[in-house]
Amino acid sequence: LATGKCCSASDTASIHFSLIPEEVIEAIVAEGTCLSCAGGLMVEDPKVQPYLERIEGGMDSVMGLGKETTLGLLNDALRV
């Protein structure tokens, strides 16, 4: 910012899975999508969904920077 103001925040989400069978893990690795996402799994992947027990935090936090956190940072930055 032109004002030199710095803003920071943290955004946390926890994903809880039941035991994922070895053959499911091998299928995910074989298709290669795990190589292009942080954490190696996409929670929206149909192969992963049956083993997803719960998500603590927002889905947007799992997939990137949470909307509420981003909005808070923008509001902080614009507040003089």
Summary of the structure (lengths in Angstrom):
residues: 80
radius of gyration: 17.1
end to end distance: 11.3
largest distance: 54.9
contacts: 161
relative contact order: 0.23
helix: 42%
strand: 11%
